[in-house]
Amino acid sequence: MGARVITLIAALAAIITLAAPSTTRAADDFAPPALTINRADWRAALDQLRSELNAAPEVAADFAPARRSSVSAGDARRRPALVQLNGVTSTIFTGIGRSPVPVLLPFDTTAYLAARRSAAIAARGLPRYQADFQTDLFDAGPSGYDAVFSLPPEVTSGLPSRVFAKPVEIQITGSLLTYEVADPAGGKGEGVKALSAQYPDLRRFIREGYVRYAFTRFGVPYVVSIQCLDSAPRPRRLACREAYPIAERFLKALRIAGGQPSRIPPEIAPLAAERPVTLDADFTYRPVGDIVANSGGRGQGGRADRTVYSQIRYPLDAPAYVHSQSFGRRRASDKFDQPWSQYPWRDNFCEARSFNVGQCASGFGHQGQDLRPGACPVRRDGADGCNPWRQRVLAVRDGVVIRSTRQQAVTVQVNSGTEHVRFRYMHMNPAAMDADGLLNGRSLREGEPIGVVSNYLDHPNGTTRHLHFDVQLFTRDGWIWVNPYVTLITAYERLIGGRGREVGLEEIAASPPSPTGALGSSPLGPAADAAAVARDRN
């Protein structure tokens, strides 16, 4: 079955539900993302599976189709090979049969089946079939599958010595859906000589803080990645040069572990970002890409990306605000009276940071947006309407958690027939997230509370009290950060039940001062905020 690729261009999707009033400026040009559907070549996958199983003739015989007249009704050989395989491996990788792409994992399927056939498997012995990698997460859905494995530091056989003293996490994704983003750095990379026979089209490259290995198999894009620092090895920060041999060990061990062709050919339903028709009296926002003057990396500005990447529930309760927390005037005030708590919102995706962000002109940026809850309202009895230290953070969609213990960020992943997208939250306290069980594999419902707005960055009080929120899309280069500003605007509009108004600088200058006297949108040069940027990295 040949691979077919169908590209969905944003202009062909049923654009946003809009009928906006004539007073709304630039409201009708928010667009959905462009997607590609990849068709899996399952015949090629079955050929590879048979080749792998032939290494153990007794196992291959179990999977060989038999004449119906010669086998009993309950004989496993009556079932197709993939159904039979999924039945075995699903006890380890739950839901593996939901993947519509062949599942490649560092799992010696043949050796495991041979040991299972002779009842020689012990529960603690699984890593021996996984090239010593441990399974941290496996999640499959209508778009494909994602898995996270780790290699303990005590595993040294076949590897050079390393300085990094913690387990190394390796991620792999195989997906029918890939997003087409404007990406000057996309498609680049170098081959790996030691893997060229196994993966002829393999590309290795470092992007956005990860070393990535991208390849195509069975007409499907796969990407293996490890978060690392492109620098000298350190005990607490994995250097990419130390990650290379671990990733290559992982790639050499990949085998077909399951998956099943979808009975319904994948199709992309038109993505519509629902927006209220009626204007909200208060909500205003500055144009996308209009970052604080002189706040961009290398003297560059923002990027006018008007894409609504997903229809989400806003991650905070209203009122809430999107503003830079590293650039702009600060006002001495009560610690709970937010100097940034005012409209209009302002984009801060391409502000100067040390993070690689391919979507920003400078090549560096913030990766996401800084969000702040509004001040607690005063009730009629004069009491505060909420506890300022307990302002909720909420799941933006139904999804699955990607997070290991003690990690500072939590990611919620959506894997549906129309989306393969990740949402990352930062600055909640890791100990609280551990205690709440916000860990790998947990399922979340849209709107479910997952924590409170906090100020954790490496340690408590490491940054100002806010939520960093970002969006990643799966591309042929792996998971890439994109600007969530417009996605957040439309989510907030649905939350408050009214459409916002895009305003320009001249309208802001003519508007009356904020009731709180806040000056959060006034620009300052980078010199005035250098100390703040150093402290408030996100």
ZAMARGU-4260 file (C-alpha; in steps of 0.2 Angstrom, whole numbers, plus 5000, padded with zeros to 4 digits):
<rodrens>
0) 5000/5000/5000 | 5009/5016/4994 | 5010/5031/5005 | 4999/5045/5001 | 5000/5063/5008
5) 4986/5075/5009 | 4990/5092/5014 | 4977/5103/5022 | 4981/5121/5019 | 4974/5133/5032
10) 4965/5143/5018 | 4955/5127/5013 | 4949/5124/5031 | 4932/5131/5036 | 4939/5147/5043
15) 4934/5154/5059 | 4916/5156/5064 | 4916/5175/5064 | 4902/5187/5057 | 4911/5200/5067
20) 4904/5218/5070 | 4912/5231/5058 | 4919/5239/5073 | 4931/5224/5076 | 4948/5227/5069
25) 4957/5213/5060 | 4946/5200/5068 | 4942/5189/5053 | 4960/5184/5048 | 4964/5172/5063
30) 4967/5155/5054 | 4968/5137/5058 | 4985/5128/5057 | 4990/5118/5041 | 4991/5099/5043
35) 4997/5085/5033 | 4990/5067/5034 | 5002/5053/5031 | 4997/5036/5026 | 5005/5021/5034
40) 5012/5007/5023 | 5006/4992/5033 | 5012/4979/5021 | 5030/4985/5023 | 5027/4985/5042
45) 5021/4967/5041 | 5036/4962/5031 | 5048/4970/5044 | 5039/4961/5058 | 5040/4944/5049
50) 5059/4947/5046 | 5061/4951/5065 | 5051/4936/5070 | 5061/4924/5059 | 5076/4926/5071
55) 5066/4914/5082 | 5058/4900/5071 | 5047/4894/5085 | 5040/4911/5088 | 5038/4914/5069
60) 5028/4898/5068 | 5016/4904/5081 | 5012/4919/5070 | 5012/4910/5054 | 4995/4909/5046
65) 4988/4891/5046 | 4975/4883/5035 | 4958/4885/5045 | 4954/4867/5043 | 4970/4862/5052
70) 4968/4873/5067 | 4955/4874/5081 | 4944/4889/5083 | 4954/4896/5098 | 4971/4894/5089
75) 4980/4911/5089 | 4985/4908/5072 | 4968/4912/5066 | 4970/4930/5071 | 4980/4942/5060
80) 4998/4944/5066 | 4996/4962/5072 | 4980/4958/5082 | 4990/4944/5090 | 5005/4955/5093
85) 4995/4969/5101 | 4987/4956/5112 | 5004/4952/5120 | 5012/4969/5120 | 4997/4978/5127
90) 5000/4970/5144 | 5016/4981/5144 | 5011/4996/5133 | 4993/4999/5137 | 4982/5003/5122
95) 4996/5000/5109 | 4983/4993/5097 | 4975/5011/5096 | 4990/5017/5086 | 4986/5019/5068
100) 5005/5019/5064 | 5017/5005/5067 | 5024/5007/5084 | 5043/5006/5085 | 5050/5004/5102
105) 5067/4999/5110 | 5059/4982/5113 | 5065/4965/5107 | 5049/4958/5103 | 5056/4942/5097
110) 5066/4938/5112 | 5051/4943/5123 | 5039/4932/5114 | 5052/4917/5115 | 5054/4920/5134
115) 5035/4921/5136 | 5033/4905/5126 | 5044/4896/5139 | 5037/4906/5154 | 5054/4913/5157
120) 5049/4931/5160 | 5051/4939/5177 | 5042/4956/5180 | 5059/4964/5185 | 5067/4958/5169
125) 5058/4969/5157 | 5073/4981/5154 | 5083/4966/5147 | 5071/4966/5132 | 5072/4985/5131
130) 5091/4988/5129 | 5091/4992/5147 | 5079/5007/5145 | 5064/5009/5157 | 5047/5013/5151
135) 5041/5030/5159 | 5026/5033/5147 | 5017/5025/5133 | 5002/5034/5125 | 4993/5029/5109
140) 4978/5038/5100 | 4970/5041/5084 | 4985/5052/5078 | 4999/5040/5083 | 5009/5036/5098
145) 5021/5044/5110 | 5033/5036/5122 | 5045/5041/5136 | 5059/5030/5141 | 5074/5033/5153
150) 5091/5025/5155 | 5098/5024/5173 | 5115/5031/5176 | 5121/5014/5182 | 5119/5007/5164
155) 5137/5008/5157 | 5139/4993/5146 | 5142/4998/5128 | 5142/5016/5132 | 5156/5029/5135
160) 5158/5036/5152 | 5148/5051/5156 | 5148/5066/5168 | 5129/5068/5169 | 5123/5059/5185
165) 5104/5057/5182 | 5093/5046/5172 | 5092/5051/5154 | 5075/5053/5146 | 5072/5048/5128
170) 5056/5052/5119 | 5049/5045/5103 | 5034/5050/5093 | 5027/5042/5077 | 5012/5051/5070
175) 5000/5051/5055 | 4998/5070/5058 | 5011/5083/5055 | 5010/5102/5056 | 5016/5113/5043
180) 5024/5128/5051 | 5034/5142/5043 | 5051/5135/5048 | 5068/5142/5041 | 5077/5129/5051
185) 5066/5114/5046 | 5072/5099/5036 | 5091/5101/5041 | 5103/5089/5049 | 5117/5077/5046
190) 5117/5058/5044 | 5124/5046/5057 | 5136/5034/5049 | 5134/5020/5061 | 5115/5020/5058
195) 5115/5024/5039 | 5111/5006/5035 | 5096/5004/5047 | 5090/5022/5043 | 5095/5029/5026
200) 5086/5045/5028 | 5090/5049/5046 | 5094/5067/5051 | 5102/5072/5067 | 5101/5090/5073
205) 5100/5101/5089 | 5085/5112/5090 | 5076/5121/5104 | 5086/5112/5117 | 5085/5094/5111
210) 5095/5083/5100 | 5084/5075/5088 | 5084/5061/5076 | 5071/5061/5062 | 5067/5048/5050
215) 5053/5040/5039 | 5048/5022/5040 | 5033/5014/5032 | 5028/5032/5025 | 5027/5039/5043
220) 5038/5052/5051 | 5046/5047/5068 | 5057/5058/5079 | 5068/5052/5094 | 5074/5066/5105
225) 5083/5070/5121 | 5084/5086/5130 | 5102/5092/5132 | 5114/5107/5133 | 5125/5110/5118
230) 5140/5113/5130 | 5153/5104/5140 | 5147/5090/5151 | 5140/5094/5169 | 5134/5083/5183
235) 5117/5091/5183 | 5115/5096/5164 | 5116/5083/5151 | 5128/5088/5137 | 5122/5084/5119
240) 5138/5075/5116 | 5134/5063/5130 | 5116/5061/5123 | 5122/5055/5106 | 5127/5037/5111
245) 5112/5035/5121 | 5100/5040/5107 | 5110/5029/5095 | 5108/5014/5107 | 5089/5018/5108
250) 5088/5019/5088 | 5097/5003/5086 | 5085/4994/5097 | 5069/4999/5089 | 5058/4985/5083
255) 5039/4984/5079 | 5029/4981/5095 | 5012/4984/5088 | 4999/4996/5081 | 4984/4993/5070
260) 4978/5000/5053 | 4963/5012/5056 | 4947/5006/5050 | 4942/5023/5045 | 4954/5033/5034
265) 4960/5048/5044 | 4952/5065/5039 | 4955/5082/5045 | 4938/5090/5050 | 4938/5109/5048
270) 4946/5117/5063 | 4935/5132/5068 | 4940/5143/5082 | 4924/5149/5090 | 4923/5167/5094
275) 4908/5177/5102 | 4900/5189/5090 | 4896/5202/5104 | 4911/5214/5109 | 4916/5213/5127
280) 4916/5231/5135 | 4933/5229/5143 | 4944/5216/5134 | 4957/5223/5123 | 4973/5216/5116
285) 4988/5223/5106 | 4992/5215/5089 | 5001/5198/5089 | 5020/5201/5087 | 5019/5218/5095
290) 5032/5214/5109 | 5039/5228/5121 | 5051/5239/5112 | 5069/5233/5112 | 5064/5217/5121
295) 5067/5205/5107 | 5083/5195/5105 | 5097/5202/5094 | 5087/5218/5091 | 5073/5209/5082
300) 5055/5211/5085 | 5040/5199/5087 | 5032/5188/5074 | 5014/5191/5068 | 5008/5173/5069
305) 4989/5174/5068 | 4986/5155/5069 | 4974/5148/5081 | 4983/5132/5085 | 4969/5123/5095
310) 4953/5127/5103 | 4956/5127/5122 | 4949/5131/5139 | 4959/5146/5145 | 4971/5140/5158
315) 4966/5153/5172 | 4950/5160/5178 | 4944/5177/5173 | 4950/5191/5174 | 4967/5186/5168
320) 4981/5195/5158 | 4995/5191/5146 | 5010/5203/5148 | 5028/5202/5149 | 5035/5199/5167
325) 5053/5203/5162 | 5051/5219/5152 | 5040/5235/5156 | 5038/5246/5171 | 5036/5239/5188
330) 5027/5248/5202 | 5030/5246/5220 | 5013/5239/5227 | 5006/5226/5238 | 5013/5209/5233
335) 4996/5203/5227 | 4992/5219/5217 | 4998/5214/5200 | 5006/5229/5190 | 5003/5219/5174
340) 4985/5216/5178 | 4977/5227/5165 | 4971/5227/5147 | 4976/5227/5134 | 4986/5211/5133
345) 5003/5210/5125 | 5012/5197/5116 | 5029/5191/5124 | 5033/5175/5114 | 5049/5182/5105
350) 5056/5192/5120 | 5075/5189/5123 | 5079/5173/5132 | 5093/5160/5130 | 5080/5147/5123
355) 5081/5143/5104 | 5065/5147/5096 | 5064/5144/5077 | 5048/5154/5075 | 5057/5170/5081
360) 5067/5181/5069 | 5082/5181/5081 | 5082/5162/5083 | 5079/5165/5102 | 5064/5168/5112
365) 5053/5165/5126 | 5044/5149/5120 | 5027/5154/5127 | 5017/5167/5135 | 5017/5174/5153
370) 4999/5174/5161 | 4994/5182/5177 | 4977/5180/5186 | 4968/5196/5191 | 4968/5203/5208
375) 4956/5194/5220 | 4939/5203/5219 | 4932/5211/5235 | 4915/5203/5240 | 4900/5213/5246
380) 4905/5210/5264 | 4922/5218/5261 | 4932/5202/5262 | 4943/5196/5248 | 4935/5185/5235
385) 4949/5172/5235 | 4965/5167/5242 | 4979/5175/5231 | 4990/5160/5234 | 4977/5148/5228
390) 4972/5155/5211 | 4968/5140/5200 | 4978/5133/5185 | 4966/5122/5174 | 4968/5109/5161
395) 4965/5117/5144 | 4959/5101/5136 | 4956/5082/5139 | 4973/5075/5138 | 4987/5064/5145
400) 5001/5071/5157 | 5019/5070/5152 | 5029/5073/5168 | 5042/5064/5179 | 5044/5067/5198
405) 5053/5083/5203 | 5051/5091/5186 | 5047/5109/5185 | 5036/5109/5170 | 5020/5098/5167
410) 5014/5095/5149 | 4997/5090/5144 | 4996/5081/5127 | 4981/5079/5115 | 4981/5065/5103
415) 4965/5065/5093 | 4960/5061/5075 | 4962/5080/5071 | 4976/5085/5083 | 4993/5080/5090
420) 4998/5095/5101 | 5006/5098/5118 | 5003/5112/5131 | 5016/5115/5144 | 5014/5124/5161
425) 5028/5131/5171 | 5031/5139/5188 | 5020/5128/5199 | 5028/5120/5214 | 5036/5102/5209
430) 5033/5095/5226 | 5014/5100/5225 | 5013/5092/5208 | 5021/5076/5214 | 5009/5076/5229
435) 4994/5078/5218 | 5000/5064/5206 | 5002/5075/5191 | 5014/5062/5183 | 5016/5052/5167
440) 5001/5044/5160 | 4988/5053/5171 | 4972/5057/5161 | 4965/5075/5163 | 4948/5082/5159
445) 4946/5100/5151 | 4944/5112/5165 | 4951/5101/5179 | 4961/5110/5192 | 4979/5105/5191
450) 4988/5117/5203 | 4989/5135/5208 | 4998/5150/5201 | 5015/5151/5209 | 5033/5157/5208
455) 5044/5142/5207 | 5060/5142/5196 | 5073/5131/5202 | 5067/5135/5220 | 5052/5144/5228
460) 5052/5162/5225 | 5063/5160/5210 | 5052/5171/5199 | 5037/5182/5200 | 5020/5174/5203
465) 5013/5170/5186 | 5010/5155/5174 | 5021/5152/5159 | 5011/5143/5146 | 5016/5137/5129
470) 5011/5126/5114 | 5021/5113/5104 | 5016/5105/5088 | 5022/5089/5080 | 5032/5092/5064
475) 5044/5082/5054 | 5058/5090/5065 | 5049/5084/5081 | 5040/5095/5093 | 5042/5113/5089
480) 5036/5128/5099 | 5024/5140/5091 | 5016/5156/5097 | 5000/5153/5108 | 4995/5171/5109
485) 4980/5171/5097 | 4975/5154/5104 | 4974/5162/5121 | 4964/5177/5114 | 4951/5166/5107
490) 4950/5155/5123 | 4948/5170/5134 | 4934/5177/5123 | 4925/5160/5125 | 4928/5161/5144
495) 4921/5178/5146 | 4908/5177/5133 | 4913/5192/5123 | 4925/5196/5109 | 4940/5206/5112
500) 4946/5222/5102 | 4963/5223/5094 | 4970/5240/5098 | 4985/5250/5092 | 4997/5261/5101
505) 4987/5277/5097 | 4972/5270/5105 | 4981/5265/5121 | 4989/5283/5122 | 4972/5291/5121
510) 4964/5279/5134 | 4962/5284/5152 | 4974/5277/5165 | 4970/5260/5173 | 4960/5261/5189
515) 4974/5253/5198 | 4987/5265/5191 | 4996/5250/5184 | 5009/5253/5171 | 5013/5236/5165
520) 5012/5240/5146 | 5024/5254/5146 | 5040/5250/5137 | 5058/5251/5144 | 5074/5247/5135
525) 5083/5231/5140 | 5096/5240/5150 | 5083/5245/5163 | 5076/5228/5165 | 5093/5218/5164
530) 5092/5212/5182 | 5074/5207/5180 | 5077/5197/5165 | 5091/5188/5173 | 5080/5184/5188
535) 5063/5180/5178 | 5069/5169/5164 | 5052/5163/5160
</rodrens>
